[in-house]
Amino acid sequence: MVQRDWELVGAPNARDLGGLPTADGRLVRAGRLIRTAALGRLTDEDLPVLGKLAPACVVDLRDGSEQEVAPPDRLVGEPRVVHLPVYDPAHPVFTYVSAVLLGHDLTAYDELAREGMPAVMAVIYRWFVTAESARAGFGAAVRLAAEARNLPLLFHCSAGKDRTGWLSVVLLTALGVDEAAIRADYLRHNELTESLREVLLAAMTRQQPDLDPATARPLLEVRPEYLDAAYDEVRRVHGSFGAYLRDGLGVTDEVVGALRDNLLE
């Protein structure tokens, strides 16, 4: 049986995409695609576990401004590290989310606050599909995963749920994994981070007493409607996921073939 969950105290949602079934009856190879949160909070006890995973390549989807305020990734060995920022520091939804997370003054964001955090998250997921920097980052990450020299490939953003979640969706869809299995993996973030989520929520409300927990909670979770927003945008803009891969991300049939050759058993 594939060990899908890796017990990393500093990245509790770390998991292997191996073992997920494709529509034609194949399986994603174990130990080849690992999704995590940022690795800067790994404990000393986590490092041997990361060493066992032995990533050849680590893809970091964070912007430089995010990296600057976070502890540097703790790595084992000398993996290739590739920064593919999927972020727009000038976009109102990103500045609003950052303000909520950092406990900054929210008075400038009254309109977004009225729309509600779930609506804001849906905007971000649609942005994943259409924004130039997002398409560039996700497309480059898929091409890296198609090269055997980059495997095992570990990829992460900050919390390992949204950008990391959508990249997982892209990779697994390209591999032919059934949408129900993809959706189930995406939603497992909530189960794996339940305790951490409550700690974070308590800390945020202590730092900003006026912050309504109902505002912050949707930011710390993944929800089906977030994923649906991205899928809907794929269909609206490209008509199909295959066209999104080809025309939106620049992922050719040759890249898809290499992905499947290297990542399916």
C-alpha positions as CSV (number, residue, x, y, z in Angstrom):
1,M,0.0,0.0,0.0
2,V,1.3,3.5,-0.9
3,Q,2.1,5.7,2.1
4,R,0.2,8.7,1.0
5,D,0.6,10.9,4.1
6,W,4.0,11.9,5.4
7,E,4.1,12.9,9.0
8,L,5.8,16.3,9.0
9,V,5.1,18.3,12.1
10,G,6.0,21.5,10.3
11,A,4.0,20.7,7.2
12,P,1.0,18.6,8.4
13,N,-0.7,18.4,5.0
14,A,2.3,16.8,3.3
15,R,1.2,13.9,1.1
16,D,2.2,11.7,-1.8
17,L,0.1,11.8,-4.9
18,G,1.1,8.2,-5.6
19,G,-1.5,5.5,-5.6
20,L,-4.3,7.6,-7.2
21,P,-6.0,5.8,-10.0
22,T,-6.3,6.9,-13.6
23,A,-9.4,6.4,-15.7
24,D,-7.6,3.7,-17.7
25,G,-6.8,1.6,-14.6
26,R,-3.2,2.7,-14.0
27,L,-1.8,4.3,-10.8
28,V,0.3,7.3,-10.1
29,R,3.7,6.1,-9.1
30,A,4.5,6.4,-5.4
31,G,7.2,8.8,-4.2
32,R,7.4,10.8,-7.4
33,L,5.0,13.8,-6.7
34,I,4.9,15.2,-3.2
35,R,2.8,18.2,-2.2
36,T,3.5,20.1,1.0
37,A,3.2,23.5,2.7
38,A,6.3,25.7,2.9
39,L,9.2,23.8,4.5
40,G,10.6,26.6,6.7
41,R,8.8,25.3,9.8
42,L,10.0,21.7,9.6
43,T,11.3,20.4,12.9
44,D,14.6,18.6,13.4
45,E,12.6,15.4,13.6
46,D,11.0,16.2,10.3
47,L,14.3,16.3,8.4
48,P,15.0,12.5,8.3
49,V,11.5,12.1,6.9
50,L,12.2,14.6,4.2
51,G,15.5,12.9,3.6
52,K,13.6,9.6,3.0
53,L,11.4,11.4,0.4
54,A,14.7,12.6,-1.2
55,P,13.2,15.2,-3.6
56,A,15.4,15.9,-6.6
57,C,13.6,19.2,-7.3
58,V,11.7,21.5,-5.1
59,V,9.2,23.9,-6.7
60,D,8.3,27.0,-4.6
61,L,5.2,28.8,-5.9
62,R,5.6,31.8,-3.5
63,D,6.5,35.3,-4.5
64,G,9.7,36.8,-3.2
65,S,7.8,39.1,-0.8
66,E,6.3,36.0,0.8
67,Q,9.6,34.3,1.1
68,E,11.1,37.3,2.8
69,V,8.7,37.2,5.8
70,A,8.8,33.4,6.2
71,P,11.6,31.2,7.5
72,P,13.7,29.8,4.7
73,D,12.9,26.2,3.6
74,R,14.7,23.5,5.5
75,L,16.0,21.1,2.9
76,V,18.0,17.8,3.0
77,G,20.6,17.1,0.5
78,E,21.0,19.4,-2.5
79,P,17.8,19.3,-4.5
80,R,17.3,21.7,-7.4
81,V,15.2,24.6,-6.1
82,V,13.0,26.4,-8.7
83,H,11.0,29.5,-7.8
84,L,7.9,29.9,-9.9
85,P,5.9,32.7,-8.3
86,V,2.2,32.5,-8.7
87,Y,1.1,35.7,-7.0
88,D,0.2,39.3,-7.8
89,P,1.2,41.6,-4.9
90,A,-0.8,44.4,-6.5
91,H,-4.1,42.6,-7.0
92,P,-6.7,43.7,-4.4
93,V,-7.7,40.2,-3.5
94,F,-4.1,39.2,-2.7
95,T,-3.5,42.4,-0.6
96,Y,-6.8,41.8,1.3
97,V,-5.9,38.2,2.1
98,S,-2.4,39.3,3.2
99,A,-3.9,42.0,5.4
100,V,-6.2,39.4,7.1
101,L,-3.4,37.0,7.6
102,L,-1.0,39.6,9.0
103,G,-3.5,41.4,11.2
104,H,-3.3,44.7,9.3
105,D,-5.9,47.4,9.1
106,L,-8.8,46.2,7.0
107,T,-10.7,49.5,6.6
108,A,-9.5,49.9,3.0
109,Y,-11.2,46.6,2.1
110,D,-14.8,47.2,3.0
111,E,-16.1,46.2,-0.4
112,L,-14.2,42.9,-0.4
113,A,-15.3,42.3,3.2
114,R,-18.9,42.7,2.1
115,E,-18.5,40.2,-0.7
116,G,-17.1,37.7,1.8
117,M,-14.0,35.6,2.0
118,P,-15.5,32.6,0.0
119,A,-16.1,35.0,-2.9
120,V,-12.6,36.4,-2.6
121,M,-11.2,32.9,-2.7
122,A,-13.2,32.1,-5.8
123,V,-11.7,35.2,-7.5
124,I,-8.3,33.9,-6.7
125,Y,-9.0,30.5,-8.1
126,R,-10.3,32.0,-11.4
127,W,-7.1,34.1,-11.4
128,F,-5.1,30.9,-11.3
129,V,-6.6,29.9,-14.6
130,T,-6.3,33.2,-16.5
131,A,-3.5,35.3,-15.1
132,E,-0.3,35.4,-17.1
133,S,2.0,34.8,-14.2
134,A,-0.2,31.9,-13.0
135,R,-0.2,30.3,-16.4
136,A,3.5,30.7,-16.7
137,G,4.2,29.2,-13.2
138,F,1.9,26.3,-13.4
139,G,2.9,25.5,-17.0
140,A,6.6,25.5,-16.1
141,A,6.0,23.3,-13.1
142,V,4.2,20.7,-15.2
143,R,7.1,20.7,-17.6
144,L,9.6,20.2,-14.7
145,A,7.5,17.2,-13.5
146,A,7.7,15.6,-16.9
147,E,11.5,15.4,-16.7
148,A,12.8,12.3,-15.0
149,R,15.8,14.2,-13.6
150,N,13.5,16.3,-11.5
151,L,11.8,13.3,-9.8
152,P,10.9,13.0,-7.0
153,L,9.4,16.5,-7.3
154,L,8.2,18.3,-4.2
155,F,6.1,21.4,-4.7
156,H,4.6,23.9,-2.3
157,C,3.4,27.5,-1.7
158,S,2.9,28.9,1.7
159,A,0.0,26.9,3.3
160,G,0.1,24.2,0.7
161,K,-3.6,24.4,-0.1
162,D,-4.5,26.8,-2.9
163,R,-1.7,27.2,-5.4
164,T,-0.3,23.8,-4.4
165,G,-3.8,22.4,-4.6
166,W,-4.4,23.8,-8.1
167,L,-1.1,22.5,-9.3
168,S,-2.0,19.1,-8.0
169,V,-5.3,19.3,-9.9
170,V,-3.4,20.2,-13.1
171,L,-0.8,17.4,-12.7
172,L,-3.3,14.8,-11.8
173,T,-5.7,15.8,-14.6
174,A,-2.9,15.6,-17.1
175,L,-2.1,12.1,-15.8
176,G,-5.7,11.0,-16.4
177,V,-6.7,10.7,-12.8
178,D,-10.5,10.7,-12.2
179,E,-11.9,14.0,-11.1
180,A,-13.5,12.5,-8.0
181,A,-10.1,11.2,-6.8
182,I,-8.6,14.6,-7.5
183,R,-11.3,16.4,-5.6
184,A,-11.0,14.1,-2.6
185,D,-7.2,14.7,-2.4
186,Y,-7.8,18.5,-2.6
187,L,-10.3,18.4,0.2
188,R,-8.1,16.3,2.5
189,H,-6.3,19.5,3.4
190,N,-9.0,20.3,5.9
191,E,-8.8,17.0,7.7
192,L,-5.0,17.0,7.9
193,T,-4.8,20.6,9.2
194,E,-7.8,20.7,11.5
195,S,-5.8,21.3,14.7
196,L,-3.4,23.7,13.2
197,R,-6.3,25.7,11.6
198,E,-7.9,26.3,15.0
199,V,-4.5,27.4,16.5
200,L,-4.0,29.8,13.6
201,L,-7.6,31.1,13.9
202,A,-7.2,31.8,17.6
203,A,-3.8,33.6,17.0
204,M,-5.3,35.8,14.3
205,T,-8.3,36.8,16.4
206,R,-6.0,37.6,19.4
207,Q,-3.8,39.8,17.1
208,Q,-6.8,41.5,15.6
209,P,-9.7,41.4,18.1
210,D,-12.2,43.0,15.7
211,L,-11.6,40.2,13.2
212,D,-14.7,38.0,12.9
213,P,-13.6,34.3,12.9
214,A,-16.3,33.7,10.3
215,T,-14.3,36.0,8.0
216,A,-10.9,34.3,8.5
217,R,-12.0,30.6,8.6
218,P,-12.8,30.3,4.8
219,L,-9.3,31.6,4.2
220,L,-7.7,28.7,6.2
221,E,-9.8,26.0,4.5
222,V,-10.3,24.6,1.1
223,R,-13.8,24.3,-0.1
224,P,-15.5,22.6,-3.1
225,E,-16.7,25.9,-4.4
226,Y,-13.2,27.2,-4.7
227,L,-12.2,24.3,-6.9
228,D,-15.5,24.7,-8.9
229,A,-14.6,28.3,-9.6
230,A,-11.4,27.3,-11.3
231,Y,-13.0,24.4,-13.2
232,D,-15.8,26.8,-14.4
233,E,-13.1,29.3,-15.6
234,V,-11.3,26.6,-17.5
235,R,-14.5,25.7,-19.3
236,R,-15.5,29.3,-19.9
237,V,-12.1,30.3,-21.3
238,H,-10.9,27.1,-23.0
239,G,-13.9,24.8,-23.3
240,S,-12.0,21.8,-21.9
241,F,-9.2,21.0,-19.5
242,G,-7.2,19.6,-22.4
243,A,-7.4,22.9,-24.2
244,Y,-6.4,24.7,-21.0
245,L,-3.3,22.5,-20.7
246,R,-2.4,23.1,-24.3
247,D,-3.3,26.7,-24.9
248,G,-3.3,28.1,-21.4
249,L,-0.2,26.4,-20.0
250,G,1.7,25.5,-23.1
251,V,1.7,21.8,-22.1
252,T,2.1,19.9,-25.3
253,D,1.0,16.3,-26.1
254,E,4.7,15.4,-25.8
255,V,4.9,16.8,-22.3
256,V,1.7,14.9,-21.3
257,G,3.2,11.7,-22.8
258,A,6.4,12.2,-20.8
259,L,4.5,12.8,-17.6
260,R,2.6,9.6,-18.0
261,D,5.7,7.6,-19.0
262,N,7.5,8.8,-15.9
263,L,4.7,9.0,-13.3
264,L,2.3,6.2,-14.0
265,E,2.7,2.5,-13.4
